[in-house]
């Protein structure tokens, strides 16, 4: 299969062919996950360590489930009580892990670039589960799979990404991936929540929600990243919802068959109206969660194949 990466640190290094290869394999894993026997053997005999320096529910659970379904020995490290809290450096942690001889290392870290640093120090495949404001590649890939299955294609669509663009690694990874696949991307939000170098992204920018949503195929809402804000980025949550929260009135400006997405966790009544989030005819938010397991299975499978080839070549 056309996938040559040693790690999955971001979307940037992936070619359109590699993205398609991963999504095609993920489609096979969707079918497996919906079957009575949900288990495969792609990771049999391999060890997967999950290191989450930030709290996570969906991402950590789906990586764990993905590994177990493919036969890996999975260990979750409790980073809140680890030696890192006692002053151990990230590099020392990497060297300690390396001595345990893992095969797959899944890392979420609050600092951009930390996962890349770990990848340089360990002898295994590393998957980025989110690093600071940098990237969240598997989220973008599961979003892409969700879009492709709902729309029948992943190119030449009009896609609106709405909300806290400035603090969102999800937005960054989606911008890169959707751009590689030749989609028209619109960013919608207040100027305070837009990145400083917004002109470098090659997309249209809107302050007005209704104008930005006009005739789009996909509406991707983002969570307000309050934990990454250190100032008054919005007047109030009530005012933010009035201007940028997705409700039926604003959604009416999109195409009649436009789908609604959100990476979670959702702040209902702030970023999105509950009735829209739960609308089975428009919302694909639950499908995103399902696709997350399949995409992470596919990513680990492809990286494990390359890892085995490298080790066989050395032996």
ABEGO torsion letter per residue (X at the ends): XBBABABBABAAABBAAAAAAAAAAAAAAAAAAABABABBAAABGBBBBBBBABBBAAAAAAAAAAAAAAGBBBBBBBAAABAAAAGBBAAAAAAAAAAAGBABBBBBBABBGAAAAAAAABBBBBBBAEBEABBBAAAAAAAAAAAAAAAGBABGBBBBBBEBAAABAAAAAAAAAAAAAGBBBBBBEBAAABBAAAAAAGBBBBABAAAAABGBABBBBBBBBAAABABBABABAAAAAAAABBBAAAAAABBAABBBBBAOBBBBGAABBAAAAABAAABAAAAAAAAAAAAAAAAAAAAAAAAAAAAAAAX
